Amino acid sequence: MLSKYVYGLSLGHFVVDFSQGALAALLPLLIAQHHFNYAIAATLVFAMNLVSSIIQPLFYSTAVWLFIRPFPHRLDNYPGPFNHRPGLRNARLG
């Protein structure tokens, strides 16, 4: 039961990471075909990084509070709230 939720969250994390790499690879094509200038291309990269830095911590907090916290035995004896708050604080710094 728990594994399908973890797989779904992992898939979402993978899609966000993959799309960041794909955007970087597609930038020359977007600039050439759609006649984007470098300001628009930089805005696209900035928007992708901003969305990624918001979406991934939300995926993590959803996973901890909804799926992992009720099953602490699956965390190798490290409860979710112990790692949750410092991890999100550190993620905001980077």
C-alpha distances in whole Angstrom, upper triangle without the diagonal:
4,6,6,8,9,11,12,14,15,16,18,20,21,22,24,25,26,28,30,32,32,34,36,37,38,40,43,43,42,45,47,46,46,48,46,48,47,46,44,42,42,41,38,37,37,35,32,32,32,29,27,28,27,24,22,23,21,18,18,19,16,14,15,16,13,10,12,14,13,11,15,15,13,16,18,20,21,20,19,22,24,23,22,26,28,26,26,30,31,29,31,34,34
4,6,6,6,9,10,11,12,14,16,17,18,20,22,23,24,26,28,29,30,32,34,35,36,38,41,41,40,43,46,45,44,47,44,46,44,44,42,40,39,38,35,34,34,32,30,29,29,27,25,25,24,21,19,19,18,15,15,16,13,10,12,13,10,7,8,11,10,9,12,12,10,13,15,17,17,16,15,18,21,20,19,22,24,22,23,26,27,25,28,31,30
4,5,5,6,8,10,10,12,14,15,16,18,20,21,22,24,26,27,28,30,32,32,34,36,39,38,38,41,43,42,42,45,43,44,43,42,40,38,38,37,34,33,33,31,28,28,29,26,24,25,24,21,19,20,19,15,15,17,15,11,14,15,13,10,11,14,14,12,14,14,11,13,16,18,19,18,17,20,22,20,20,24,25,23,23,27,27,25,28,31,29
4,5,5,6,9,10,10,12,14,15,16,19,20,21,22,25,26,26,28,31,31,32,34,37,37,36,39,41,40,40,43,41,43,41,41,38,36,36,35,32,31,32,30,27,27,28,25,22,24,23,20,18,19,18,14,15,17,14,12,15,16,13,10,13,16,15,14,17,18,15,17,20,22,22,21,19,22,24,22,21,25,27,24,24,28,28,26,28,31,30
4,5,5,6,8,10,11,12,14,15,17,19,20,21,23,25,25,27,29,30,31,33,36,36,35,38,40,39,39,41,39,41,39,39,36,35,34,33,30,29,30,27,25,25,25,22,20,21,20,16,15,16,14,11,12,13,10,8,11,12,10,8,10,13,13,13,16,17,14,15,19,20,20,18,16,19,21,20,18,21,23,21,21,25,25,23,25,28,27
4,5,5,6,8,10,10,12,14,16,16,18,20,21,23,24,26,28,29,30,32,35,35,34,37,39,39,38,41,38,40,38,38,36,34,33,32,29,28,28,27,24,23,24,21,19,20,19,16,14,15,14,10,10,13,11,8,10,13,11,8,9,13,14,13,14,15,12,13,16,18,17,17,14,18,19,17,16,20,21,18,19,23,23,21,23,26,25
4,6,5,6,9,10,10,12,14,15,16,18,20,21,22,24,26,27,28,30,33,32,32,35,37,36,36,39,37,39,37,37,35,32,32,31,28,27,28,26,23,23,24,21,19,20,20,16,15,16,16,12,13,15,13,11,14,16,14,12,13,17,17,16,18,18,15,16,19,21,21,20,18,21,23,21,20,23,24,21,21,25,25,22,25,27,26
4,5,5,6,9,10,11,13,14,15,17,19,20,21,22,25,26,26,28,32,31,30,33,36,34,34,37,35,36,35,35,32,30,30,29,26,25,26,24,21,21,22,19,17,19,18,14,13,15,14,10,12,14,12,10,14,15,13,12,14,17,18,17,19,20,17,18,21,23,22,21,19,21,24,21,19,23,24,21,21,24,24,22,24,27,25
4,5,5,6,9,10,11,12,14,16,17,19,20,21,23,25,26,27,31,30,30,32,35,34,33,36,33,35,33,33,31,29,28,27,24,23,23,22,19,19,19,16,14,15,15,11,9,11,10,7,8,11,9,7,11,13,12,10,12,15,17,16,18,19,16,16,20,22,20,19,16,18,20,18,16,19,20,17,17,21,21,18,20,23,22
4,5,5,6,9,10,11,12,14,16,17,18,20,22,23,24,26,29,29,29,31,34,33,33,35,33,34,33,32,30,28,28,27,24,23,23,22,19,18,19,17,14,16,16,13,10,13,13,9,10,13,12,10,13,16,15,13,14,17,19,18,19,20,16,16,19,22,20,20,17,20,21,18,17,20,21,18,18,21,21,18,21,23,21
4,5,5,6,9,10,10,12,14,15,16,18,20,21,22,24,27,27,26,29,31,30,30,33,31,33,31,31,29,26,27,26,23,21,23,21,17,18,19,16,14,16,16,13,11,14,14,11,12,16,14,13,16,18,17,15,17,20,22,21,22,23,20,20,23,25,24,23,21,23,25,22,20,23,24,21,20,24,23,20,22,25,23
4,5,5,6,9,10,11,13,15,15,17,19,20,21,23,26,26,25,28,30,29,28,31,29,30,29,28,26,24,24,23,20,19,20,18,15,15,16,13,11,13,13,9,9,12,11,8,11,13,12,12,15,17,16,15,17,20,21,21,23,24,21,21,24,26,24,23,20,22,24,21,19,21,22,19,18,22,21,18,20,23,21
4,6,5,6,9,10,11,13,14,16,17,19,20,22,25,25,24,27,30,29,29,31,28,30,28,27,25,23,23,22,19,18,18,17,14,13,14,12,9,11,12,9,7,10,10,8,9,13,12,12,14,17,17,16,16,19,22,21,22,23,20,19,22,24,22,22,19,21,22,19,17,19,20,16,16,19,18,15,17,20,18
4,5,5,6,8,10,11,12,14,16,17,18,20,23,23,23,26,28,28,27,30,27,29,27,27,25,23,23,22,19,18,19,18,14,14,16,14,11,14,15,12,10,13,14,11,13,16,16,15,18,20,20,19,19,22,24,24,24,25,22,21,24,26,24,24,22,24,25,22,20,23,23,19,19,22,21,18,20,22,19
4,5,5,6,9,10,10,12,14,15,16,18,21,21,20,23,25,25,24,27,25,26,25,25,23,20,21,20,17,16,17,16,12,13,15,12,10,13,14,11,11,14,15,12,14,18,17,16,20,22,21,20,21,24,26,26,27,28,25,24,27,30,27,27,24,26,27,24,22,24,25,21,20,24,23,19,21,23,21
4,6,5,6,9,10,11,13,15,15,17,20,20,19,22,24,24,23,26,23,24,23,23,20,18,18,17,14,13,14,12,9,10,11,9,6,10,11,8,8,12,12,11,13,16,16,16,19,21,21,21,21,24,26,26,27,29,25,24,27,29,27,26,23,24,26,23,21,22,23,19,18,21,20,16,18,20,17
4,6,5,7,9,10,11,13,15,16,19,20,19,22,24,24,24,26,23,25,22,23,21,18,18,18,15,13,14,14,10,10,12,11,8,11,13,11,9,13,14,13,14,17,18,17,20,22,23,22,22,25,28,27,27,29,25,24,27,29,26,26,23,25,26,22,21,23,22,19,18,21,19,15,17,19,16
4,5,5,6,9,10,11,12,14,17,17,17,20,22,22,22,24,22,24,22,23,21,18,18,18,15,13,16,15,11,12,15,13,11,14,16,14,13,16,18,16,17,21,21,20,23,25,25,24,25,28,30,29,30,31,27,27,29,32,29,29,27,28,29,26,24,26,26,22,22,24,23,19,21,23,19
4,5,5,6,9,10,10,12,15,15,14,17,20,19,19,21,19,21,19,20,17,15,15,15,12,11,13,12,8,10,13,11,10,13,15,13,13,17,17,16,18,21,21,21,24,26,26,26,26,29,32,31,32,33,30,29,32,34,32,31,28,30,31,27,26,27,27,23,22,25,23,20,21,23,20
4,5,5,6,9,10,11,14,15,14,17,19,20,19,21,18,19,17,18,16,13,13,13,10,8,10,10,7,7,11,10,8,11,14,13,12,16,17,17,18,21,22,22,24,27,27,27,27,30,32,32,32,34,30,29,32,34,31,31,28,29,30,26,25,26,25,22,21,23,21,18,19,20,17
4,5,5,6,9,10,13,14,14,16,18,19,20,21,19,20,18,19,17,14,14,15,13,10,13,14,10,11,14,14,12,14,17,16,15,19,20,19,21,24,24,24,26,29,29,29,29,32,34,34,34,35,31,30,32,35,32,33,30,31,32,28,27,28,27,24,23,25,23,20,21,22,19
4,5,5,6,9,11,11,12,14,16,16,17,19,17,19,17,19,17,13,15,15,12,11,14,14,11,13,16,15,13,17,19,17,17,21,22,21,23,26,26,26,28,31,31,30,31,34,36,35,36,37,34,33,35,37,35,35,32,34,35,31,29,31,30,27,26,28,26,23,24,25,22
4,5,5,6,10,10,9,12,14,14,14,16,14,15,14,15,13,10,11,12,8,7,11,11,8,10,14,13,12,16,18,17,17,21,22,21,23,26,26,27,29,31,31,31,32,35,37,37,37,39,35,34,37,39,36,36,33,34,35,31,30,31,30,27,26,27,26,22,23,24,21
4,6,5,8,10,10,11,14,15,15,16,14,15,13,14,13,10,10,12,10,8,11,12,10,11,15,15,14,16,19,19,19,22,23,23,24,27,28,28,31,33,33,33,33,36,39,38,38,40,36,35,37,39,37,37,34,35,35,32,30,31,30,27,26,27,25,22,23,23,20
4,6,7,8,10,11,13,14,15,16,15,16,15,17,15,12,13,15,13,11,15,16,13,15,18,18,17,20,22,21,21,25,26,25,27,30,30,30,33,35,35,35,35,38,40,40,40,41,38,36,39,41,39,39,36,37,38,34,33,34,33,30,29,31,29,25,26,27,23
4,6,5,6,9,10,11,12,13,12,14,13,15,13,10,13,14,11,11,15,15,13,15,18,18,18,21,23,22,22,26,27,26,28,31,31,31,34,36,36,36,36,39,42,41,42,43,40,38,41,43,41,41,38,39,40,36,35,36,35,32,30,32,30,27,28,28,25
4,5,5,6,9,10,10,11,9,11,10,12,10,7,9,11,9,9,13,14,12,14,17,18,18,20,22,22,23,26,27,27,29,31,32,32,35,37,37,37,38,40,43,43,43,45,41,40,42,44,42,42,39,39,40,37,35,36,35,32,30,32,30,27,27,27,24
4,5,5,6,9,10,10,9,10,10,13,12,9,12,14,12,12,16,17,16,18,21,21,21,24,26,26,26,30,31,31,32,35,36,36,39,41,41,41,41,44,46,46,47,48,44,43,45,48,45,45,42,43,44,40,38,39,38,35,34,35,33,30,30,30,27
4,5,5,6,8,9,10,12,12,15,13,11,14,16,13,14,18,18,17,19,22,22,22,25,27,26,27,30,31,31,33,36,36,36,39,41,41,41,42,44,47,46,47,48,45,44,46,48,46,46,43,44,45,41,40,40,40,37,35,37,35,32,32,33,29
4,6,5,6,7,7,10,10,13,10,8,12,13,10,12,15,15,15,18,20,20,20,23,25,24,26,29,29,29,32,34,34,35,38,39,39,39,41,43,45,46,46,48,44,43,46,48,45,45,42,43,44,40,38,39,39,35,34,35,34,30,30,31,28
4,6,6,5,5,6,8,10,9,7,11,12,11,13,16,16,16,19,21,21,22,25,26,26,28,31,32,32,34,36,37,38,40,42,42,42,43,45,48,48,49,50,47,46,48,50,47,47,44,44,45,42,40,40,40,37,35,36,35,31,31,32,29
4,6,5,7,9,11,14,12,11,15,16,15,16,19,20,20,22,24,25,25,28,30,30,31,34,35,35,37,39,40,40,43,45,45,45,46,48,51,51,51,53,49,48,51,53,50,50,47,48,49,45,43,44,43,40,39,40,38,35,35,35,32
4,6,8,11,13,16,13,12,16,17,15,17,20,20,20,23,25,25,26,29,30,29,31,34,34,34,37,39,39,40,43,44,44,44,45,48,50,50,51,53,49,48,51,53,51,50,47,48,49,46,44,44,44,41,39,41,39,36,36,36,34
4,6,9,12,13,11,11,14,15,13,16,18,18,18,21,23,23,24,27,28,28,30,33,33,33,36,38,38,39,42,43,43,43,45,47,49,49,50,52,49,48,51,53,50,49,46,47,48,45,42,43,43,40,38,39,38,34,34,35,32
4,6,10,11,10,10,14,14,14,16,19,19,20,22,24,24,26,28,29,29,31,34,35,35,37,39,40,41,43,45,45,45,47,49,51,52,52,54,51,50,52,54,51,51,47,48,49,46,44,44,43,41,39,40,38,35,34,35,33
4,7,8,6,7,10,11,10,13,15,15,16,19,20,21,22,25,26,26,28,31,31,32,34,36,37,38,40,42,42,43,44,46,48,49,50,51,48,47,49,51,48,48,44,45,46,42,40,40,40,37,35,36,35,32,31,31,29
4,6,6,6,9,10,11,13,14,16,17,19,20,22,23,25,26,27,29,31,32,33,35,37,38,39,41,43,43,44,45,47,50,50,50,52,49,48,50,52,49,48,45,45,46,43,40,40,40,37,35,35,34,31,30,30,28
4,5,5,6,8,10,10,12,14,15,16,18,20,21,22,24,25,27,29,30,31,33,35,36,37,39,41,42,42,43,45,48,48,48,50,47,45,47,49,46,46,42,42,43,40,38,37,37,34,32,33,31,28,27,27,25
4,5,5,6,9,10,10,12,14,15,16,18,20,21,22,24,26,28,29,30,32,33,34,36,38,39,40,41,42,43,46,47,47,49,46,44,47,48,45,44,41,41,42,39,36,36,35,33,31,31,30,27,25,25,24
4,5,5,6,9,10,10,12,14,15,16,18,20,21,22,24,26,27,28,30,32,33,34,36,38,38,39,40,42,45,45,46,48,45,43,46,47,44,44,40,40,41,38,36,35,35,32,30,31,30,27,25,26,24
4,5,5,6,9,10,11,13,14,15,17,19,20,21,23,25,26,27,29,31,31,33,35,36,37,38,38,40,43,44,44,46,43,41,44,45,42,42,38,39,40,36,34,34,34,31,29,30,28,25,24,25,22
4,5,5,6,9,10,11,12,14,15,16,18,20,21,23,25,26,27,29,30,32,33,35,36,37,37,39,42,42,42,44,41,39,42,43,40,40,36,36,37,34,32,32,31,28,26,27,25,22,21,22,19
4,5,5,6,8,10,10,12,14,15,16,18,20,22,23,24,26,27,28,30,32,33,34,35,36,37,40,41,41,44,41,39,42,43,40,39,35,35,36,33,31,30,30,28,25,26,25,22,20,21,19
4,5,5,6,9,10,11,12,14,16,16,18,21,21,22,24,26,27,28,30,32,32,33,34,36,39,39,40,42,39,37,40,41,38,38,34,34,35,32,30,30,30,27,25,26,25,22,21,22,20
4,5,5,6,9,10,11,12,14,15,16,19,20,21,23,25,26,27,29,30,31,32,32,34,37,38,38,40,37,35,37,39,36,35,32,32,33,30,28,28,27,25,23,24,22,19,18,19,17
4,5,5,6,9,10,11,12,14,16,17,19,20,22,23,24,26,28,29,30,31,32,33,36,37,37,39,36,34,37,38,35,34,31,31,31,28,26,26,25,23,21,21,20,17,16,17,15
4,5,5,6,8,10,11,12,14,16,17,18,20,22,22,24,26,27,28,29,30,32,34,35,36,38,35,33,36,38,34,33,30,30,31,28,25,25,25,23,20,21,21,17,16,18,16
4,5,5,6,9,10,10,12,15,15,16,18,20,21,22,24,26,26,27,28,30,32,33,33,36,32,31,34,35,32,32,28,28,30,26,24,24,24,21,19,21,20,16,16,18,16
4,6,5,6,9,10,11,13,14,15,17,19,20,21,23,25,26,26,27,28,31,32,32,34,31,29,32,33,30,29,26,26,27,24,22,22,21,18,16,18,17,13,13,14,12
4,5,5,6,9,10,12,13,15,16,17,19,21,22,23,24,26,26,27,30,31,31,34,31,29,32,33,30,29,25,25,26,23,21,20,20,18,15,16,16,13,11,13,12
4,5,5,6,8,10,11,12,14,16,16,18,20,21,22,23,24,26,28,29,30,32,29,28,31,32,29,28,24,24,26,23,20,20,21,18,15,17,17,14,13,16,14
4,5,5,6,9,10,10,12,14,15,16,18,20,21,21,22,24,27,27,27,30,27,25,28,29,26,25,22,22,24,21,18,19,19,16,14,16,15,12,12,14,12
4,6,6,7,9,11,11,13,15,16,17,19,20,21,21,23,26,27,26,29,26,24,27,28,25,24,20,20,21,18,16,16,16,13,11,12,12,8,8,11,9
4,6,6,6,9,10,11,12,15,16,17,18,20,20,21,24,25,26,28,26,24,27,28,25,23,20,19,21,18,15,15,16,14,11,13,13,10,9,13,12
4,6,5,6,9,10,10,12,14,15,16,17,18,20,22,23,24,27,24,23,26,27,24,22,19,19,21,18,15,16,17,15,12,15,15,12,12,16,15
4,5,5,6,9,10,11,12,14,15,16,16,18,21,21,22,24,21,19,23,24,21,20,16,17,19,16,13,14,15,12,10,13,13,10,11,14,13
4,5,5,6,8,10,10,12,14,15,15,16,19,20,20,22,20,18,21,22,19,17,14,14,15,13,10,11,12,9,7,10,11,8,9,13,12
4,5,5,6,8,10,11,12,13,14,15,18,19,20,23,20,19,23,23,20,18,14,14,17,15,11,12,14,12,9,13,14,11,12,16,16
4,6,5,6,9,10,10,11,12,14,16,17,18,21,18,17,21,22,19,17,14,15,17,15,12,14,16,13,11,15,16,13,15,18,17
4,5,5,6,9,10,10,10,12,15,15,15,18,15,14,17,18,15,14,10,12,14,11,8,11,13,10,9,13,13,11,13,16,16
4,5,5,6,8,10,10,10,13,15,15,18,16,15,18,18,15,13,9,10,12,11,7,9,12,10,8,12,14,12,13,17,17
4,6,5,6,8,9,10,12,14,15,18,16,15,19,19,17,15,11,12,15,14,11,13,16,14,12,16,17,15,17,20,20
4,6,6,5,6,8,11,11,12,15,13,12,16,17,15,13,9,11,14,12,10,13,16,13,13,17,18,16,18,21,21
4,6,6,5,6,9,10,10,13,11,10,14,14,12,9,6,8,11,9,7,11,13,12,12,15,16,15,17,20,21
4,6,6,5,8,10,11,14,14,13,17,16,14,11,8,8,12,12,9,11,15,14,13,16,18,17,19,22,23
4,6,6,7,10,12,15,13,14,18,17,16,13,10,12,15,15,13,15,18,17,16,20,21,20,22,25,25
4,6,6,7,10,12,10,11,15,15,14,12,10,12,15,15,13,16,19,17,17,21,22,21,23,26,26
4,6,5,6,9,7,8,11,12,11,9,7,10,12,12,11,14,17,15,16,19,20,19,22,25,25
4,5,6,9,9,9,12,11,10,7,6,8,11,11,10,13,16,15,16,19,20,20,22,25,25
4,6,9,9,11,14,13,13,10,9,11,14,15,14,17,20,19,20,23,24,24,26,29,29
4,5,6,8,10,10,11,9,9,12,14,15,15,18,20,19,20,23,24,24,27,29,29
4,5,6,8,7,7,6,7,10,11,12,13,16,18,17,19,22,22,23,25,27,28
4,6,6,6,8,8,11,14,14,15,16,19,21,20,22,25,25,25,28,30,30
4,6,8,9,9,10,14,14,14,15,19,20,18,20,23,23,23,26,28,28
4,5,5,7,8,11,11,10,12,16,16,15,18,20,20,20,23,25,25
4,6,8,10,14,13,12,15,18,18,17,20,22,22,22,26,27,27
4,6,9,12,11,11,14,17,17,17,20,22,22,23,26,27,27
4,7,9,7,8,11,13,13,13,16,18,18,19,22,23,24
4,6,6,7,9,11,13,13,15,17,18,19,21,23,24
4,5,6,6,9,11,10,12,14,15,16,18,20,21
4,5,5,6,9,10,11,13,14,15,17,19,20
4,6,7,8,9,11,12,13,15,17,18,20
4,6,6,6,9,10,11,12,15,16,17
4,6,5,6,9,10,11,13,15,16
4,5,5,6,9,10,11,13,15
4,6,5,6,9,10,11,13
4,5,5,6,9,10,11
4,5,5,6,9,10
4,5,5,7,9
4,5,5,7
4,5,5
4,6
4
